[in-house]
């Protein structure tokens, strides 16, 4: 009689954290794309819909304002719904909005669609924060946050490619249609956001957040708003700034794509490197914001060569801090990851709300050079606010053992120490 071998229990498939983070990054890319696409296609949209530069700026402002104002509601939704469902919803909203934008016939329709897209965009960062804390090891969270943060750079890459290769031959409406079809892709990949089958949706480690993090997060949100205001304005009007520097539209579109690739590479590299010493993230963020400000100063000169260097600095460093800021906020509030994503998102998109209209108004008043210098000033102020927030995190210095008003310490007696027993009552 033969005894059959015992069957082994089938183990559930296990996947690492990288596919989920990559899917979240792709979703974040397509959800912010409507705002950047309208900015990249602004010349054609303005001519077709008879919109002025200020009118287009107001429409793009509506997109970013909807993201900032819708962030509190999105934070609550992200805390209750599964991250894959949240990301699917955001991706489908972005696809619907861009496909509808390709058929827009007037400014009111364009603005209403951008508001809808901004509300969908608000869902991503809180869900990504939950995903990172729940499934990513602590020593890889800066890299994961940098990957999600690279979405802002990638969102400028796709419109830049469309400006270079689709708009000249087929117009902005076909380019917007292509962008809408691309936005459907992350929805099919959303199941990959589950890091491993059966893993609980709780952080792998739950360190206690230090007290008094509210003022720190407020300062970092302000820093994000200031730096984002400067860099978003340049990203939105990049093609027009290139034309002011004497560059062709096709060349500027290719440069926009190249700068976006540099920004993606910098965010990934910065995340991987700072994982070795994540407590240095605030200092790296401040340095990146300041370097981006230098790039904006170079752009303001109007020289083609200076524009090339300034564009790379403004995109690679000036936009390279978003993932690190998310990672730094996650370290402060590890048990409320959606709050960290909400804080970063509110800061970034508040600045982005101000940027398009303010930059358009400034260019009309003081020209492109003066507006670029104002953007640089905002970036430098953001670096200062980041430094101030990091300063608040420093532990207080221990009080000295004695003061001049207190008793002086008794000197130890010289010679070998003698064992002393308990004091006797008679002394």
Protein Blocks (a to p, Z undefined) as FASTA:
>chain_A
ZZdddddddddddddfklmmmmmmmmmmmmmmmmmmmmmmmmmmmmmnopafklmmmmmm
mmmmmmmmmmmmmmmmmmmmcfklmmmmmmmmmmmmmmmmmmpcbfklmmmmmmmmmmmm
mmmmmmmmmmmmmmgcfklmmmmmmmmmmmmmmmmmmmmmmmmmmmmmnojklmmmmmmm
mmmmmmmmmmmmpmbghiacbdfbdcdddehklmmmmmmmmmmmmmmmmmmmmmmmmmmm
mmmnopafklmmmmmmmmmmmmmmmmmmmmmmmmmmmmlmmmmmmmmmmmmmmmmmmmmn
opaklmmmmmmmmmmmmmmmmmmmmmmmmmmmmmlmmlmmmmmmmmmmmmmmmmmmmmmm
mmmmnojklmmmmmmmmmmmmmmmmmmmmmmmpccddddfbdfklccdddddedjddddd
dddfkZZ
